């Protein structure tokens, strides 16, 4: 893949969302039993959105640039888009002819690393929309040691999920959901910035080397970075069921702070405490550490 073409993205996204809605689901009469299209016809979407058929055809061919918020809202309602899909539609419309997005920072400021290091009881890290791991505290480095085993820097969770799938399946209890979400969030990022050369290269690499990623990417599904739960099987401390909070950093557009926690008194909280002890012991054994030098 040499580029992410905004017009093609618009066409494929809208046609895929249209294909999943039946006339019955949209509240329209389904005349005749032999429909040649899967889902709604273009003229049916135009009717539901209150626009002309010719205008909707132009839109679905990639002509979203200049569409008003009212038109975008009407399309989102007609196609029954969820919150992530609505955001993606707006990104596609604004990026199809607008200025390029300011490139997110490739490294984090020392003050942000200090914030991470001050979080001692929970794994915390900062990544960008491409899943590059840009900074982490000690506990996050221990938690994601299988991901960070890749010598390439920055380490990338998407590469781990799709290109080291056996290790990823052993690590993520819900591997299928993780794989689906990773591709959907990358698709969301592509809508925000189709000119991101590093993202284009990553999608191209994953598409070339992973048949599963090709299928997930072709689905046109999108997903927001949000709170949730991740279930992992850590090679040192075993099963961990972690609550995840992802937060955008207003001073660093495009970067996300993610923190993993567990309710006190649970087996996962005990596991995190054990992981912290293991991480500290690993740190002390590194060449150059004070204790390692005394040994």
C-alpha positions in Angstrom: 0.0 0.0 0.0 1.5 3.3 -1.1 -1.2 5.7 0.1 -4.5 5.9 1.8 -6.8 7.7 -0.7 -9.5 9.7 1.1 -12.0 9.4 -1.8 -11.6 5.6 -1.8 -12.0 5.5 2.0 -15.3 7.5 1.7 -16.7 5.2 -1.0 -15.8 2.0 0.7 -17.0 3.2 4.2 -20.4 4.4 3.0 -21.0 1.5 0.8 -20.1 -1.0 3.5 -22.5 0.8 6.0 -25.2 0.9 3.4 -24.9 -2.8 2.7 -25.5 -3.9 6.3 -29.0 -2.2 6.6 -32.1 -3.9 5.2 -35.1 -1.9 4.2 -37.0 -3.4 7.1 -34.4 -2.2 9.5 -34.6 1.3 8.0 -38.4 1.3 8.2 -38.9 1.2 4.4 -41.1 -1.1 2.4 -39.2 -3.9 0.6 -40.9 -4.1 -2.8 -40.3 -7.4 -4.6 -38.3 -10.3 -3.3 -35.3 -10.1 -5.7 -33.1 -7.2 -4.7 -29.8 -7.1 -6.6 -28.0 -5.1 -3.9 -27.2 -6.2 -0.4 -28.8 -3.7 2.1 -30.1 -0.3 1.0 -30.0 1.1 -2.5 -28.4 4.5 -3.0 -31.8 6.1 -3.7 -33.1 4.7 -0.4 -30.3 6.3 1.5 -30.9 9.5 -0.3 -34.6 9.4 0.7 -33.8 8.7 4.3 -31.2 11.5 4.4 -33.4 14.0 2.7 -30.9 14.7 -0.2 -31.2 14.1 -3.9 -30.1 10.8 -5.4 -27.5 12.6 -7.6 -26.0 14.3 -4.6 -25.8 11.1 -2.6 -24.2 9.3 -5.5 -21.5 12.0 -5.7 -21.0 11.7 -2.0 -20.5 8.0 -2.1 -18.1 8.4 -4.9 -15.9 10.4 -2.6 -17.3 13.9 -2.9 -17.8 14.6 0.8 -15.7 17.8 0.8 -17.9 20.7 1.6 -20.8 18.7 3.0 -22.5 20.6 5.8 -22.9 19.3 9.3 -26.6 18.9 8.6 -26.0 16.7 5.7 -23.4 14.6 7.6 -25.8 14.2 10.5 -28.6 13.2 8.1 -26.3 10.6 6.5 -25.3 9.3 9.9 -28.9 8.8 10.9 -29.9 7.2 7.6 -27.0 4.7 7.9 -27.6 4.2 11.6 -24.0 5.0 12.5 -22.7 4.6 16.0 -20.6 7.2 17.8 -17.3 6.0 16.4 -18.7 5.7 12.9 -20.2 9.2 13.1 -16.8 10.6 14.1 -15.1 8.7 11.3 -17.6 10.2 8.8 -16.8 13.7 10.0 -13.1 13.0 9.8 -13.4 11.7 6.3 -15.4 14.8 5.3 -13.0 17.2 6.8 -9.8 15.5 5.7 -10.9 14.8 2.1 -10.1 18.4 1.1 -8.8 20.1 4.2 -5.4 20.8 5.6 -3.1 18.1 7.0 -3.3 17.3 10.6 -0.4 18.4 12.8 1.9 15.4 13.2 1.8 13.9 16.7 5.0 14.0 18.7 7.4 11.1 18.0 8.8 11.3 21.6 7.3 12.4 24.9 8.5 15.3 27.0 10.5 14.5 30.1 7.7 15.9 32.3 5.4 13.2 30.9 7.8 10.5 31.6 8.0 11.9 35.2 4.2 11.6 35.4 4.4 7.9 34.3 7.1 7.2 36.8 5.1 8.7 39.6 2.4 6.2 39.0 3.9 3.3 40.9 0.9 1.0 41.6 -0.5 0.7 38.1 0.9 0.0 34.6 0.8 3.2 32.6 2.0 4.1 29.1 1.7 6.7 26.4 1.1 5.7 22.8 -0.1 7.3 19.5 -2.9 6.4 17.2 -0.7 3.9 15.4 -0.1 1.9 18.6 3.5 2.9 18.9 4.6 2.7 22.5 6.4 5.9 23.2 6.9 5.8 27.0 6.0 3.6 29.9 6.5 3.2 33.6 8.3 0.3 35.1 5.1 -1.7 35.8 3.9 -1.2 32.2 7.2 -2.4 30.8 6.8 -5.5 33.0 3.1 -6.0 32.0 3.8 -5.7 28.3 7.1 -7.5 28.3 5.9 -9.8 25.5 5.1 -6.8 23.3 8.4 -5.0 24.1 10.4 -8.2 23.3 10.4 -7.0 19.7 13.7 -5.2 19.3 12.2 -2.6 16.9 11.6 0.8 18.5 9.2 2.1 19.0 7.5 -1.2 19.9 4.1 -1.5 18.2 1.1 -3.3 19.7 -0.5 -3.8 16.2 2.6 -5.5 14.9 2.6 -7.8 18.0 -1.1 -8.7 17.5 -0.9 -9.5 13.8 2.7 -10.4 13.1 3.5 -12.4 16.3 0.1 -13.9 16.5 1.1 -17.0 18.5 2.6 -15.0 21.3 -0.3 -12.5 21.1 -2.9 -15.4 21.4 -1.0 -16.7 24.5 -0.9 -13.2 26.0 -4.4 -11.8 25.2 -7.2 -14.0 26.5 -9.7 -12.3 24.2 -7.4 -12.3 21.1 -10.1 -12.2 18.5 -11.7 -9.1 20.1 -8.3 -7.4 20.5 -7.4 -8.1 16.8 -10.7 -6.7 15.7 -10.4 -3.6 17.9 -6.8 -2.9 16.8 -7.7 -2.8 13.1 -10.8 -0.7 13.8 -8.8 1.9 15.7 -6.1 2.0 13.0 -8.9 2.6 10.5 -10.2 5.4 12.7 -6.7 6.9 12.7 -6.5 6.7 9.0 -9.7 8.8 8.8 -8.2 11.4 11.0 -4.9 11.6 9.0 -4.8 9.8 5.7 -1.4 11.5 5.0 0.4 10.0 7.9 3.3 8.3 6.2 4.2 6.1 9.2 0.6 4.9 9.4 0.5 4.2 5.7 3.7 2.1 6.0 2.3 0.2 9.0 -1.0 -0.6 7.3 1.0 -1.7 4.2 3.2 -4.0 6.3 0.3 -5.6 8.1 -1.7 -6.0 4.9 1.3 -7.7 3.2 2.1 -10.0 6.1 -1.2 -10.9 7.7 -4.3 -12.3 6.0 -6.3 -11.7 9.2 -5.4 -8.0 9.1 -6.4 -7.8 5.5 -9.9 -9.2 6.4 -10.2 -6.9 9.4 -9.1 -3.8 7.5 -11.5 -4.6 4.6 -14.5 -4.6 7.0 -14.3 -0.8 7.3 -15.1 -1.1 11.0 -14.0 1.8 13.3 -13.7 2.1 17.0 -12.8 4.8 19.5 -10.1 4.5 22.1 -12.2 4.1 25.3 -12.3 2.6 28.7 -12.8 -1.1 29.0 -11.3 -4.3 30.3 -8.4 -6.4 29.1 -7.8 -10.0 30.1 -4.2 -11.1 29.9 -2.2 -14.2 30.7 1.2 -12.8 31.8 4.1 -15.3 31.5 5.3 -14.5 35.0 2.3 -13.9 37.2 -0.5 -15.6 35.2 -4.1 -14.3 34.6 -4.8 -10.6 35.0 -8.2 -9.0 34.4 -7.5 -5.3 34.2 -9.7 -2.2 34.0 -8.3 0.1 31.3 -8.7 3.9 31.1 -7.4 5.7 28.0 -7.2 9.5 28.1 -6.2 12.0 25.4 -3.5 14.4 26.3 -4.7 17.9 25.4 -1.2 19.4 25.3 0.0 16.6 23.0 -2.6 16.0 20.3 -2.6 12.5 18.9 -1.1 10.9 22.1 -3.0 8.8 24.6 -2.3 8.0 28.2 -3.5 4.5 29.2 -3.6 3.2 32.8 -4.4 -0.3 33.9 -5.9 -0.9 37.4 -7.6 -3.6 39.4 -10.0 -3.4 42.3 -8.3 -3.8 45.7 -8.5 -7.3 47.2 -8.9 -9.1 43.9 -6.6 -11.8 42.5 -5.6 -9.3 39.8 -4.6 -6.7 42.4 -2.4 -9.4 44.0 -1.0 -10.3 40.6 -0.1 -6.6 39.9 1.7 -6.5 43.3 3.6 -9.6 42.4 4.4 -8.2 39.0 5.7 -5.0 40.6 8.1 -7.0 42.8 9.3 -9.0 39.8 9.8 -5.8 37.8 11.9 -4.3 40.6 14.0 -7.4 40.8 14.6 -7.3 37.0 15.5 -3.7 37.2 18.1 -4.3 39.9 19.7 -7.1 37.8 20.3 -4.8 34.8 23.9 -3.9 34.1 24.6 -0.5 35.4 22.1 -0.6 38.3 23.5 0.1 41.8 22.8 -3.3 43.1 24.1 -5.1 40.0 27.3 -3.1 40.3 27.8 -4.2 43.9 27.2 -7.9 43.1 
